Amino acid sequence: HKDDLTKLRRFLHDTLPLQALFLFERLNDALPKMLKVAAPDSGKNVEYQFYRLANTAGGIYALLDYVNFKGEGVLQSESYNEVRWGLLQVLENMCGRDRDISALNEFVLNAKKLLKQRVLNAPAGIDESRWLDGWGRRLDSYVDAFYVFGAA
C-alpha cells in the first residue's frame, strides 16, 4: 500500500499543471453552458454576477472551486425534486452590484441556502446533512480568499 500511495502522490505532483488547466477549462466552458439553459430573463444577471465575482479578489477561486465542487447546474442529475444547486443557480439568486467582499459574501450565502435546500430535498434514505458543516467551511474559504488574494 505504501508504494501505491507514493506512486499516486508522485502522479498527482507531476500532473499539477494539467489539473490546473482542466479546472480553468471547465470554468471557461461553464458560462456559455449556463447561459444556454438560463431563463431568458436571468441570463444577463447570471453573466453580470459571473464577471462580478471574476473581478473580485478571490472570486476566480470561488468560481473555479464551486463549478468543480457542485457543477454548472445545467444537468438534471444536479437536482433533487427539480431544484438544482449548481453555479448557475447560485448566480441566478445574486443581485448585488459591488465588486468587493460583498460579492463573495453574497455568493457564499446563496450557495449555503441552495445546499441546505439540497439536503431537505434529498430522496428518502439519503441523509446528506452530515456534509453541511464541511460544505459550509469550504464555502467560507471563498471569503477568506478575498484577503489572501490581495484585497486591502
N, C-alpha and C positions, 0 to 999 in steps of 0.2 A: 504494500500500500504506500509506503514511504516513497519508493521510486516513481510510482504513478503520480503522486502528489507533486513531486519535484518536476516531473515532465509537464504536468499541467501548468504549474507556476511558470515554467520557462516558456511554454507555448503562449500563455497569456501575456507575459512580458514582451516576448518577441513580436507579438501582433498588435501591440497597443496603437500604433498609428492607423492600422486597418480598422480596429474597433472604433476609434475616434471618427474616422471617415464615415463608417456606417451610421453612427449616431447623427452626424451632421447631414448626411444624405437623406436620412429618414425625416429629419426636421424640414429640410429643404423641400421635400415632396409633400409634406403634411398640409401646408396652406392650400395649394391647389385642390387636393383631395377634399379638404374640409369645405372649401367654397363651393365645390361641385354639389355637395349634399346639403349645405346650409339652407335654411328657409330663405326665400328671396328677400324678405325684409330684414334679415340679420347678417347677410353677407358682408356689407360694408363695415358693420360694427366688429365682426369677427376679424376682418383684416386690420382694422384700426387697432384693436386690442392686441393682436399678434405683434404688430410693429411697435406698439406702445411698450410692450414687455421687452421686445428685442432691443429697444433703445434705452432701456433702464439697466443700470448696473446690476449684474446678476440675473437679468432677465433671460438671456440666452441659456444659462444653466437651467432655469426653471422650465423653459420650453423644451429643451433637449431632454431633460430628465423625465418630465411628465409624459411627453409623447412616447418615450420608450418604456415608461412605467405603466401607463394605463391606456395607451393608444390614442389614435386620432379621434375616435368617437364616431367613425363612419360605418362601422360594421355592426350588423345585428348581434353578433356574438359579444359585443361590448355593451350589453344591456341586460337588465332584469326587468320584467314587466314593461318592456318597451321604454324604459328610462335608461339613458346612456350616461357614462361618466368619463368620457374621453376629453381630450384637449378642446375639441370643438364646443362641447357643452360648457366647459369652464369659461371659455372666451365669450360664448353667447350670453352668459349670465353677468358679464362685466359691463360696466357703463362709465367708469371713471375716465378722466382725461389727463391727469397728471402723470408725468414720466419721472417718477421718483419712487421712494419706498412705498407710497400708497398703491402703486401699480402691483407690486409684489404682494402687499397685504391683501388687496382685493382678490388677486389670483388665488392665494392660499385659502382665504375664507370661502370662496366659491368652490374650490376643489374639495375642501373638507366637507362642505354641505353635500356635494354630489356623492362623495364616498360614504357618508352616513346614510344617504338615501339608497345607495347600492346595498348596504348591509340590510336595511329594512326591506328591500325588495327581493332579496336573495330567495331562491326557491326553498321550499320546506326541506329541512335536513341539511341545508348548507349554512353553517354559522361562521360568517366572516367577521364577526365583532372582535374576535381576538386580534385581528390585523389592524384595527383602527388606530391604536396608540402608535404603532410603528409607522403607519401611513402618515399620521399627524406629525410625527418627528421628521419624517422625510420632507414633508411639505414645509415645515418650519425652517428647514435648512435653506429654502429658497430666499427667505427674508434675511437669514444670516449672510447669504452670498452677496446681498446688496452692499454690505460693509466690507466684505473680503475683496470684491472686485472693483473697488475704487470710489465709492461714494464717500463724501466727507461732510 
